[in-house]
Every structure is written in C-alpha cells, then in structure tokens.
Amino acid sequence: MNTLEKAAAIMKRDGFTRGAREDDMGRHCLLGAINKAGEEDDYGEATRFLATILRKKIPKDGIVDTFNDRLRVFPNDGDCQSVLAAWNNMICSGKNEAVDVLKRAATLFSKRSRRVTIVESK
C-alpha cells in the first residue's frame, strides 16, 4: 500500500477538514492525511505526483487560499504543499472528492512505479 492509498483510508476513516492538517475532531486535510500516512519510502515522490495532478485543477490566473494568509497559488508555481493546500481549502467539494482524488492518484502512482521498476530491472 503506497502513501496515497494510506492517506485515502485515513481521510475516509477520520474525516475531511480545511485550513488545518488535523482539526480538533481528528479530521485531516490532504496534507494532514498524507503526513499521517507518510511513513513509506514513497512519501516525497507520492506528494509531488499528487501535486502534479492537482495543478491541472487550479485556474490559470491562480487561486487565493484564504485559509493560508491569502496565499496566491498558480498552476505552474508554488511548492507541492501550497498546491495541495490550495486545492484542499478552496477547490475540493469535501471528503468524498478528496478521498476519490487520493484513490485515483494512488492507482496511477502505483502503475507508474511498477513501470519504472520493470524498466530498471531489464
């Protein structure tokens, strides 16, 4: 099970929040769920992979994350954490969408990782 699969399971179990990695009720944002799941060796790579997917969902003129000091995030700049936070806080409709995005990204990430392993082993 990769980091993104674990993060999806954590969010499904614990719940979704905005503006905090973990709120007082134990619910997580994307970053919080990934951090909690991040014991795997693929943590950094999985986070970058998810950010690449979510960058496509950020408007070209950027988005202002009102939960993070009104940070403006553009699709082609900003670090991975800013992209994940902005999508979570300002675009995501809630828990179901966040869990779905994590699951779909986990599947794509696993397929990508397997291809790399197969190529490297030849």
C-alpha distance (Angstrom), angle and dihedral (degrees) to the residues before:
residue distance angle dihedral
M1 . . .
N2 3.81 . .
T3 3.80 127.7 .
L4 3.81 93.9 -96.8
E5 3.82 92.5 51.5
K6 3.80 89.8 49.9
A7 3.81 91.2 47.4
A8 3.83 90.6 52.3
A9 3.81 90.6 51.4
I10 3.82 91.6 47.7
M11 3.80 93.1 50.0
K12 3.80 92.4 45.0
R13 3.81 89.9 51.8
D14 3.82 100.4 38.7
G15 3.81 103.2 30.1
F16 3.81 139.2 -120.7
T17 3.79 131.0 -74.9
R18 3.80 139.5 172.2
G19 3.80 129.5 -135.5
A20 3.81 97.1 18.3
R21 3.77 134.1 64.6
E22 3.79 87.6 -134.2
D23 3.78 125.4 4.5
D24 3.82 130.3 -151.6
M25 3.80 90.3 -87.3
G26 3.83 93.4 54.2
R27 3.82 95.0 -106.8
H28 3.82 118.3 142.9
C29 3.77 139.1 -143.3
L30 3.83 118.1 -142.8
L31 3.79 92.3 -87.5
G32 3.79 92.5 46.3
A33 3.80 93.1 51.2
I34 3.82 91.6 45.9
N35 3.81 91.3 47.6
K36 3.79 91.2 50.4
A37 3.82 90.0 48.5
G38 3.81 93.3 40.3
E39 3.78 99.8 105.0
E40 3.79 90.3 102.4
D41 3.80 123.6 97.7
D42 3.81 89.3 -119.4
Y43 3.83 95.6 61.6
G44 3.83 97.9 111.4
E45 3.77 95.0 38.8
A46 3.82 92.2 46.8
T47 3.80 91.5 49.4
R48 3.81 91.9 50.8
F49 3.82 90.1 46.6
L50 3.83 92.4 53.0
A51 3.81 91.2 46.2
T52 3.82 89.4 53.8
I53 3.81 89.5 55.4
L54 3.81 94.7 45.2
R55 3.82 94.1 47.1
K56 3.83 86.1 70.9
K57 3.81 89.5 60.9
I58 3.81 95.2 53.7
P59 3.83 114.0 94.4
K60 3.82 115.9 -108.0
D61 3.79 90.9 -117.9
G62 3.80 89.5 54.1
I63 3.75 133.8 -117.3
V64 3.79 130.5 -102.5
D65 3.79 113.8 -131.4
T66 3.79 102.4 -147.4
F67 3.80 90.7 -172.1
N68 3.84 91.8 60.7
D69 3.80 107.9 52.8
R70 3.80 90.5 -72.0
L71 3.80 90.4 -67.4
R72 3.82 110.7 -176.0
V73 3.81 112.3 -139.2
F74 3.80 123.1 -167.4
P75 3.82 125.3 -162.7
N76 3.80 94.2 -114.3
D77 3.78 100.8 40.7
G78 3.74 140.4 39.6
D79 3.74 124.2 76.0
C80 3.79 122.3 -81.1
Q81 3.79 93.4 -98.5
S82 3.81 92.5 53.6
V83 3.81 90.7 50.5
L84 3.81 92.8 49.1
A85 3.81 92.3 45.6
A86 3.82 94.2 47.6
W87 3.81 92.7 48.7
N88 3.81 91.6 46.1
N89 3.81 95.2 45.9
M90 3.79 102.7 37.1
I91 3.82 111.0 20.1
C92 3.80 109.6 27.9
S93 3.81 114.1 95.1
G94 3.81 93.5 -148.0
K95 3.77 147.0 -77.7
N96 3.81 98.0 -30.6
E97 3.79 93.7 52.7
A98 3.81 93.0 44.3
V99 3.81 92.6 50.0
D100 3.81 90.4 46.2
V101 3.82 92.7 50.9
L102 3.81 90.9 48.6
K103 3.82 92.0 49.3
R104 3.81 94.3 47.2
A105 3.81 91.4 46.4
A106 3.82 90.2 47.7
T107 3.80 90.8 54.6
L108 3.81 92.7 48.7
F109 3.80 91.1 44.5
S110 3.82 91.8 52.1
K111 3.80 91.8 49.5
R112 3.79 90.7 48.3
S113 3.81 92.1 48.6
R114 3.81 91.8 49.5
R115 3.81 91.6 51.8
V116 3.80 91.0 52.2
T117 3.80 91.3 48.9
I118 3.81 92.4 49.6
V119 3.81 92.4 48.7
E120 3.80 92.8 46.7
S121 3.81 92.9 49.6
K122 3.82 93.8 56.5
